[in-house]
Amino acid sequence: MGLTKQHEALLVAGLYLAILWFWTLPLQENPLPYGEVDAASHYAVAEYTTSSDRSITTLPYYIDVRYGDDNKFKEHTLWYPPPFHTALAMAAVFGGNIELSIFILNAILCSLVVLGVYFLMRSLYGFEVGFVSAALVGFSLRDALVFMWGQWPERFGFAFLPLILYCFYHYASSHLDGNRKPIYAYLLGLLLAANLFIHPMTFFHSVAALLFVGIFLLIKERRIFFHMADVGIALVIFVLLISVFPFQTMNVLAQTSDVNDPAAIGDWSRLFSWYRTPETDVGAPAAYYSYSAMVAPLWTALFVASGILFLLLKRDRKAMVMLGWLVSLYVMLHLDIFGIGRGHRSLSATAHIFFPLMVLGALFLASFVPENQKNLARRWAPWVLGLIVLFFIVPPVYSALSTAYQGAGRITPEQFELSVWMRDLPPKERLFHAGSLSLAKTRWLSMAGRHYVLNQGFEQGNFEYVILDASDAAKLGNQQFVQALQQQAQLFANVTPTYQKGLIWVYQTGRG
């Protein structure tokens, strides 16, 4: 007796809640903000939107001085369309605790790719394949790391790709079968616009996937699989929606090529590998480019290859969807050969296709068992593979999330209290952060405090306040550094601190 749709829904809901619990591990012991500089920027836009009680397009000074030229079409304007940050701000309003609410909703949005993969794979290959694929994607270490570092809209944006393919497949199939369902075309236009709103790079991933799936489907069927009226209406929906935010939409068109690894340009040998570690430092550890470290143990590549072979042998419409998705990701990973694209960012989408291929590979290999056991083997193969792979991939994900940005690795309670005090300073006053452990730490102080904070260029004196912060050094037990800062404080021996709490002093310099 098979599962009912209600039972399937309950199981998927339970799976997603379990994955969400994992993705909120960094908040469970410490609710303060965390992440790298990208996380600080997205938090800042959401937090400022909350305090302004409206969506914003014009950037406040402290954000503008850092990101004012990120919008190439109109400087000093928000570089992403407002919906993502406005949603986070609404969560902050309804949730009460601004920081915790922003980060919880962000965890929900960034993990929605799990449900996107489930819906597509469930539609193509049934509940078992969909459920196991989604479970594996939910414990992708590379996804978890990028989420923790702060590429929030990118994580959310990739959730749209499987949903877009879902709509495309059902529309094309209904047209080819003589039972046209234009609603799927209209949903496609809506989802593509929403995808562009969230993150342009993931939008281009979706467009590339549609292009290659469409080409493969056209080659297979040898006839048109769409009606021009449906395509026209879908395009109208898409254009009308993206015109709501013209400055941000035009920014996508105005962006110049941005390649993180110039050495990759013209290196055609890269076509014979899935992806190579960039020669230029892009801020990610070497393990980030490793299949065995980021996806699953190396032996699972056999199942990925088996899944690809299964699709090549089947060559049905479902196979065209999966193969088109795979080829599109390969192309996106190699655009830097031509001087465009950001391959290392595209690499974070690998697990979304590799894990489903892995599960399909298990199904394919199960077809070689004796005939009298074949049905049983095919039914249980996804579950057995899924459990074995989870045994290997869950511990590192748990370790990464549960220990994320501990201690001085994130903004501390003392520093966050300082940032709240900073909000009452005149908006364009600048501060110098002496004692900063990293650019990210200073950026968090700046964005949470709604002021421009420097951690370099003390000699130039382009600031009105100096923050002497020995709190991180004390937590790390670096007494020598603490003493050095205390000696630096002697420069202000005859000046009363504007702010002092614990091992943090703020002095007004009269400079700037």
C-alpha positions as CSV (number, residue, x, y, z in Angstrom):
1,M,0.0,0.0,0.0
2,G,1.5,3.3,-1.1
3,L,1.6,6.6,0.8
4,T,-1.3,9.0,0.5
5,K,-0.6,12.6,-0.5
6,Q,-1.4,13.6,3.0
7,H,1.3,11.2,4.3
8,E,3.8,12.5,1.8
9,A,3.0,16.1,2.8
10,L,3.6,15.3,6.5
11,L,6.9,13.6,5.7
12,V,8.1,16.4,3.6
13,A,7.0,19.0,6.2
14,G,8.9,17.0,8.9
15,L,12.0,16.8,6.7
16,Y,12.0,20.5,6.0
17,L,11.5,21.4,9.7
18,A,14.4,19.1,10.6
19,I,16.6,20.8,8.0
20,L,15.5,24.2,9.1
21,W,16.5,23.3,12.7
22,F,20.0,22.6,11.4
23,W,20.2,25.8,9.4
24,T,19.3,27.8,12.5
25,L,21.9,26.2,14.7
26,P,24.2,29.3,14.6
27,L,21.3,31.2,16.3
28,Q,20.3,28.7,19.0
29,E,23.0,29.6,21.5
30,N,23.8,33.1,20.4
31,P,21.0,35.2,18.7
32,L,23.4,38.0,17.6
33,P,24.2,38.6,13.9
34,Y,26.9,36.6,12.2
35,G,28.6,36.2,8.8
36,E,31.0,37.9,6.5
37,V,30.8,41.3,4.9
38,D,28.0,40.3,2.6
39,A,25.8,39.2,5.5
40,A,26.4,42.6,7.2
41,S,25.3,44.4,4.1
42,H,22.0,42.5,3.7
43,Y,21.3,42.8,7.4
44,A,22.0,46.5,7.2
45,V,19.4,47.0,4.4
46,A,16.8,45.0,6.2
47,E,17.4,46.6,9.5
48,Y,17.3,50.1,8.1
49,T,14.1,49.3,6.2
50,T,12.7,48.2,9.6
51,S,13.7,51.4,11.3
52,S,12.4,53.5,8.4
53,D,9.1,51.7,8.3
54,R,9.1,51.6,4.5
55,S,10.9,49.9,1.6
56,I,14.0,51.9,0.5
57,T,15.7,52.5,-2.8
58,T,18.0,55.5,-1.9
59,L,20.8,54.3,0.3
60,P,21.5,55.9,3.7
61,Y,25.0,57.4,4.1
62,Y,26.6,54.5,6.0
63,I,25.5,52.0,3.4
64,D,26.0,54.3,0.4
65,V,29.7,55.0,1.3
66,R,30.4,51.2,1.0
67,Y,27.9,50.1,-1.7
68,G,26.8,53.3,-3.5
69,D,28.5,52.3,-6.8
70,D,27.2,48.7,-6.8
71,N,24.2,49.9,-8.8
72,K,25.9,50.6,-12.1
73,F,22.8,52.1,-13.6
74,K,22.0,54.6,-10.8
75,E,24.5,55.2,-8.1
76,H,23.5,55.7,-4.5
77,T,20.5,53.3,-5.1
78,L,19.8,49.9,-3.7
79,W,21.6,47.4,-6.0
80,Y,19.0,44.6,-5.5
81,P,15.2,45.0,-6.0
82,P,13.6,45.7,-2.5
83,P,11.4,42.6,-2.0
84,F,14.0,40.4,-0.4
85,H,15.1,42.9,2.2
86,T,11.6,44.2,2.7
87,A,10.5,40.6,3.5
88,L,13.2,40.4,6.1
89,A,12.2,43.8,7.5
90,M,8.5,42.6,7.8
91,A,9.7,39.6,9.7
92,A,11.6,41.9,12.1
93,V,8.4,44.0,12.6
94,F,6.2,41.0,13.3
95,G,8.8,39.0,15.2
96,G,9.7,41.6,17.7
97,N,13.4,40.8,18.0
98,I,14.9,42.5,14.9
99,E,18.1,40.5,14.6
100,L,16.7,37.1,15.4
101,S,13.6,37.6,13.2
102,I,15.7,38.7,10.2
103,F,18.0,35.7,10.6
104,I,15.3,33.1,11.1
105,L,13.3,34.3,8.0
106,N,16.6,34.3,6.1
107,A,17.2,30.7,7.1
108,I,13.8,29.8,5.9
109,L,14.2,31.5,2.5
110,C,17.8,30.2,1.9
111,S,16.7,26.6,2.6
112,L,13.7,26.7,0.3
113,V,15.8,25.1,-2.4
114,V,15.1,21.8,-0.6
115,L,11.4,22.1,-1.4
116,G,12.1,23.2,-4.9
117,V,14.1,20.1,-5.6
118,Y,11.5,18.0,-4.0
119,F,8.6,19.3,-6.1
120,L,10.6,18.9,-9.4
121,M,11.9,15.4,-8.6
122,R,8.6,14.2,-7.1
123,S,6.9,15.3,-10.3
124,L,9.4,13.6,-12.6
125,Y,10.3,10.4,-10.7
126,G,8.0,9.9,-7.8
127,F,8.0,10.4,-4.0
128,E,11.0,8.3,-3.1
129,V,13.4,10.1,-5.5
130,G,12.0,13.5,-4.6
131,F,12.2,13.0,-0.9
132,V,15.7,11.5,-0.8
133,S,17.0,14.1,-3.2
134,A,15.6,16.9,-1.1
135,A,17.0,15.4,2.1
136,L,20.5,15.3,0.6
137,V,20.3,18.8,-0.7
138,G,19.3,20.0,2.7
139,F,22.6,18.8,4.1
140,S,24.9,20.1,1.4
141,L,27.9,21.5,3.2
142,R,28.7,24.0,0.4
143,D,25.2,25.4,0.5
144,A,25.5,25.7,4.3
145,L,28.8,27.5,4.1
146,V,27.7,30.0,1.5
147,F,24.5,30.6,3.6
148,M,26.7,31.3,6.7
149,W,29.1,33.5,4.9
150,G,26.3,35.8,3.8
151,Q,25.3,35.3,0.2
152,W,21.7,35.3,1.2
153,P,19.8,36.4,-2.0
154,E,21.9,33.9,-4.0
155,R,20.9,31.0,-1.8
156,F,17.2,32.0,-2.0
157,G,17.4,32.6,-5.8
158,F,18.5,29.1,-6.5
159,A,15.2,27.8,-5.1
160,F,13.4,29.2,-8.1
161,L,15.3,27.1,-10.7
162,P,13.7,23.7,-10.0
163,L,10.3,25.4,-9.8
164,I,10.8,27.1,-13.1
165,L,11.8,23.7,-14.7
166,Y,8.7,22.2,-13.1
167,C,6.5,24.7,-14.8
168,F,8.3,24.5,-18.1
169,Y,8.1,20.6,-18.1
170,H,4.4,20.6,-17.4
171,Y,3.6,23.3,-19.9
172,A,5.6,21.7,-22.7
173,S,4.2,18.2,-21.9
174,S,0.6,19.4,-21.9
175,H,1.1,21.1,-25.2
176,L,2.8,18.1,-26.8
177,D,0.1,15.8,-25.4
178,G,-2.7,18.0,-26.9
179,N,-4.0,19.1,-23.5
180,R,-2.5,22.6,-23.4
181,K,-2.3,24.2,-19.9
182,P,-1.2,27.8,-20.3
183,I,-1.3,28.4,-16.6
184,Y,2.1,26.9,-16.4
185,A,3.5,29.4,-18.9
186,Y,2.0,32.3,-17.0
187,L,3.6,30.9,-13.8
188,L,6.8,30.6,-15.6
189,G,6.8,34.3,-16.4
190,L,5.9,35.1,-12.8
191,L,8.7,32.9,-11.4
192,L,11.3,34.3,-13.8
193,A,10.5,37.8,-12.7
194,A,10.7,36.9,-9.0
195,N,14.0,35.1,-9.7
196,L,15.4,38.3,-11.2
197,F,14.1,40.3,-8.2
198,I,16.0,38.1,-5.8
199,H,19.4,37.6,-7.5
200,P,20.4,38.2,-11.1
201,M,23.0,35.4,-11.3
202,T,20.5,32.8,-10.3
203,F,18.1,34.2,-12.8
204,F,20.7,33.6,-15.6
205,H,21.1,30.1,-14.3
206,S,17.4,29.6,-14.7
207,V,17.4,31.1,-18.2
208,A,20.3,28.9,-19.2
209,A,18.5,25.8,-17.9
210,L,15.4,26.7,-19.9
211,L,17.5,27.3,-23.0
212,F,19.2,23.9,-22.9
213,V,16.1,21.9,-21.8
214,G,14.2,23.6,-24.6
215,I,16.9,22.7,-27.2
216,F,17.0,19.1,-26.0
217,L,13.2,18.8,-26.0
218,L,13.0,20.3,-29.5
219,I,15.6,17.8,-30.8
220,K,13.8,14.9,-29.2
221,E,10.2,15.8,-30.1
222,R,11.0,17.5,-33.5
223,R,8.1,19.8,-33.1
224,I,7.2,23.0,-31.4
225,F,6.1,22.5,-27.8
226,F,4.6,25.9,-27.1
227,H,1.9,28.3,-28.3
228,M,2.9,31.8,-29.2
229,A,-0.1,33.3,-27.4
230,D,1.0,31.6,-24.2
231,V,4.6,32.8,-24.6
232,G,3.4,36.3,-25.4
233,I,1.3,36.5,-22.2
234,A,4.1,35.0,-20.1
235,L,6.5,37.7,-21.5
236,V,4.1,40.5,-20.8
237,I,3.8,39.2,-17.2
238,F,7.6,39.1,-16.9
239,V,8.2,42.5,-18.4
240,L,5.4,44.2,-16.4
241,L,6.8,42.8,-13.1
242,I,10.5,43.6,-13.7
243,S,9.5,47.2,-14.7
244,V,8.3,47.8,-11.2
245,F,11.9,48.3,-10.1
246,P,13.5,50.0,-13.1
247,F,16.7,51.1,-11.4
248,Q,17.5,47.6,-10.2
249,T,16.4,45.9,-13.4
250,M,18.6,48.2,-15.5
251,N,21.5,47.6,-13.1
252,V,21.5,44.0,-14.3
253,L,22.0,45.2,-17.9
254,A,24.5,47.8,-16.9
255,Q,26.8,45.5,-15.1
256,T,30.2,45.1,-16.7
257,S,32.0,41.7,-16.8
258,D,33.2,40.7,-13.4
259,V,35.6,37.7,-13.5
260,N,37.2,36.6,-10.2
261,D,39.9,34.5,-11.8
262,P,41.5,36.4,-14.8
263,A,43.8,33.4,-15.4
264,A,40.8,31.4,-16.5
265,I,40.2,33.6,-19.6
266,G,41.1,31.6,-22.7
267,D,42.1,28.5,-20.7
268,W,40.3,25.9,-22.9
269,S,41.7,23.0,-20.9
270,R,39.2,23.9,-18.2
271,L,36.5,22.5,-20.5
272,F,37.7,19.0,-19.6
273,S,37.0,19.4,-15.9
274,W,33.9,20.2,-13.9
275,Y,35.6,23.0,-12.1
276,R,39.1,23.9,-11.1
277,T,40.4,25.8,-8.0
278,P,40.8,29.4,-9.1
279,E,44.4,30.7,-9.3
280,T,43.2,34.0,-7.9
281,D,42.1,34.1,-4.3
282,V,38.3,34.6,-4.2
283,G,38.0,34.4,-0.4
284,A,37.0,30.7,-0.2
285,P,39.1,27.9,1.3
286,A,40.6,25.3,-1.0
287,A,38.2,22.6,0.4
288,Y,35.4,24.6,-1.1
289,Y,36.3,23.3,-4.6
290,S,36.6,19.7,-3.5
291,Y,33.8,17.2,-4.4
292,S,34.6,14.9,-1.5
293,A,34.8,17.8,1.0
294,M,31.7,19.7,-0.1
295,V,29.3,17.2,-1.8
296,A,29.8,13.6,-0.6
297,P,32.5,10.9,-0.4
298,L,34.3,10.3,-3.8
299,W,32.7,6.9,-4.3
300,T,29.3,8.6,-4.7
301,A,30.6,10.0,-8.0
302,L,29.9,6.5,-9.4
303,F,26.2,7.0,-8.7
304,V,26.2,10.5,-10.2
305,A,27.8,9.0,-13.4
306,S,25.2,6.1,-13.3
307,G,22.4,8.7,-13.1
308,I,23.7,10.5,-16.1
309,L,24.0,7.2,-18.0
310,F,20.5,6.4,-17.0
311,L,19.2,9.7,-18.5
312,L,21.2,9.2,-21.7
313,L,19.7,5.8,-22.2
314,K,16.1,6.9,-21.4
315,R,16.1,10.0,-23.5
316,D,12.5,10.8,-22.6
317,R,11.1,14.2,-21.7
318,K,12.1,13.8,-18.1
319,A,15.6,13.0,-19.1
320,M,15.7,16.0,-21.3
321,V,14.9,18.2,-18.3
322,M,17.6,16.7,-16.1
323,L,20.3,16.7,-18.9
324,G,19.4,20.3,-19.9
325,W,19.8,21.4,-16.3
326,L,23.1,19.6,-15.9
327,V,24.5,21.0,-19.2
328,S,23.4,24.5,-18.3
329,L,25.2,24.4,-15.0
330,Y,28.4,23.1,-16.8
331,V,28.1,26.1,-19.2
332,M,27.6,28.6,-16.3
333,L,30.7,27.2,-14.6
334,H,32.9,27.8,-17.6
335,L,31.7,31.2,-18.8
336,D,34.8,32.7,-17.2
337,I,36.8,31.2,-20.1
338,F,35.2,33.9,-22.2
339,G,35.8,36.6,-19.6
340,I,32.2,36.7,-18.1
341,G,30.5,35.0,-15.1
342,R,31.5,34.1,-11.6
343,G,32.2,30.4,-11.7
344,H,33.0,29.9,-8.0
345,R,29.5,31.4,-7.2
346,S,27.8,29.1,-9.7
347,L,29.6,26.1,-8.1
348,S,27.3,26.5,-5.1
349,A,24.5,25.1,-7.3
350,T,26.2,21.8,-7.9
351,A,24.6,19.8,-5.1
352,H,21.1,20.7,-6.4
353,I,21.6,18.6,-9.5
354,F,24.3,16.1,-8.3
355,F,22.2,14.7,-5.5
356,P,19.2,13.9,-7.7
357,L,21.5,12.4,-10.2
358,M,23.0,10.3,-7.4
359,V,19.5,9.0,-6.5
360,L,18.7,8.2,-10.1
361,G,22.0,6.4,-10.4
362,A,20.9,4.1,-7.5
363,L,17.6,3.4,-9.3
364,F,19.5,2.6,-12.5
365,L,22.0,0.2,-10.7
366,A,19.1,-1.5,-8.9
367,S,17.6,-2.4,-12.3
368,F,20.5,-5.0,-12.8
369,V,19.3,-7.2,-9.9
370,P,17.5,-10.4,-10.7
371,E,14.1,-9.9,-12.2
372,N,12.2,-11.3,-9.3
373,Q,13.8,-8.8,-6.9
374,K,13.9,-5.8,-9.3
375,N,10.8,-4.0,-8.1
376,L,11.8,-4.3,-4.4
377,A,15.4,-3.2,-5.2
378,R,14.2,-0.2,-7.2
379,R,11.9,0.8,-4.4
380,W,14.5,0.6,-1.6
381,A,17.6,1.7,-3.5
382,P,17.0,5.5,-3.1
383,W,16.4,5.1,0.7
384,V,19.4,2.9,1.3
385,L,21.7,5.2,-0.7
386,G,20.2,8.3,1.0
387,L,20.8,6.9,4.5
388,I,24.4,5.9,3.7
389,V,25.2,9.3,2.2
390,L,23.6,11.2,5.0
391,F,25.7,9.2,7.5
392,F,28.8,10.8,5.8
393,I,27.5,14.4,5.1
394,V,25.4,15.3,8.1
395,P,28.3,15.4,10.7
396,P,30.4,18.0,8.9
397,V,27.3,20.2,8.3
398,Y,26.3,19.9,11.9
399,S,29.8,20.8,13.0
400,A,30.0,23.8,10.7
401,L,26.6,25.2,11.7
402,S,26.8,24.5,15.4
403,T,30.2,26.1,15.8
404,A,29.7,29.0,13.3
405,Y,31.2,32.3,14.4
406,Q,31.6,31.5,18.1
407,G,33.2,33.8,20.6
408,A,35.0,36.7,19.1
409,G,34.2,35.4,15.6
410,R,30.9,37.3,15.6
411,I,29.8,40.7,17.0
412,T,29.9,40.3,20.8
413,P,27.2,41.5,23.2
414,E,29.5,44.4,24.2
415,Q,30.1,45.4,20.6
416,F,26.4,45.2,19.7
417,E,25.6,47.4,22.7
418,L,28.1,49.9,21.4
419,S,26.5,49.7,17.9
420,V,23.1,50.6,19.4
421,W,24.7,53.6,21.1
422,M,26.3,54.7,17.8
423,R,22.9,55.0,16.2
424,D,22.2,58.2,18.1
425,L,25.3,59.9,16.7
426,P,24.9,62.4,13.8
427,P,24.4,60.3,10.6
428,K,27.5,61.3,8.8
429,E,30.0,61.1,11.7
430,R,32.8,58.6,11.0
431,L,34.5,56.3,13.5
432,F,37.8,54.5,13.5
433,H,37.8,51.0,15.0
434,A,41.1,50.2,16.8
435,G,41.3,46.6,17.9
436,S,39.4,45.1,15.0
437,L,40.1,41.4,14.4
438,S,38.9,41.5,10.8
439,L,37.2,43.6,8.2
440,A,34.0,41.6,8.8
441,K,34.0,42.5,12.5
442,T,34.3,46.2,11.7
443,R,31.7,46.0,9.0
444,W,29.2,44.5,11.4
445,L,29.9,47.3,13.9
446,S,29.3,49.8,11.1
447,M,26.1,48.2,9.7
448,A,24.6,47.5,13.1
449,G,25.6,51.0,14.3
450,R,24.3,52.8,11.2
451,H,27.6,54.6,10.8
452,Y,30.6,54.5,8.6
453,V,33.4,52.7,10.5
454,L,37.0,52.4,9.3
455,N,39.7,50.0,10.5
456,Q,42.5,51.3,8.4
457,G,44.0,54.8,7.7
458,F,44.3,56.1,11.2
459,E,47.1,58.5,10.2
460,Q,44.8,60.2,7.7
461,G,42.4,61.1,10.5
462,N,39.3,61.1,8.4
463,F,37.0,60.4,11.3
464,E,35.4,62.1,14.3
465,Y,35.6,59.3,16.8
466,V,38.0,56.6,17.8
467,I,36.8,53.2,19.2
468,L,39.5,51.5,21.3
469,D,38.2,48.0,21.5
470,A,40.1,45.5,23.6
471,S,37.2,43.2,24.1
472,D,38.0,40.7,21.4
473,A,41.7,40.5,22.3
474,A,40.7,39.8,26.0
475,K,38.3,37.0,24.9
476,L,41.2,35.4,22.9
477,G,43.6,35.8,25.9
478,N,45.9,38.1,24.0
479,Q,47.0,40.3,26.9
480,Q,49.8,41.9,24.9
481,F,47.3,43.3,22.4
482,V,45.1,44.4,25.3
483,Q,48.0,46.3,26.9
484,A,48.9,47.9,23.5
485,L,45.4,49.3,23.2
486,Q,45.4,50.5,26.8
487,Q,48.7,52.3,26.0
488,Q,47.0,53.8,23.0
489,A,44.3,55.0,25.3
490,Q,46.9,57.1,27.0
491,L,46.8,59.4,24.0
492,F,43.4,60.4,25.3
493,A,44.5,60.6,28.9
494,N,43.2,64.2,29.2
495,V,40.0,63.4,27.3
496,T,36.8,62.1,28.9
497,P,35.5,59.1,26.9
498,T,32.3,59.7,25.1
499,Y,31.4,56.1,25.7
500,Q,33.0,53.5,27.9
501,K,31.9,50.0,28.9
502,G,34.1,47.1,29.8
503,L,37.1,47.1,27.5
504,I,35.6,49.4,24.9
505,W,36.3,53.2,24.9
506,V,35.1,55.8,22.4
507,Y,36.8,59.2,22.2
508,Q,35.8,62.2,20.2
509,T,38.8,63.4,18.2
510,G,37.7,66.8,16.9
511,R,39.1,65.7,13.6
512,G,37.4,64.8,10.4
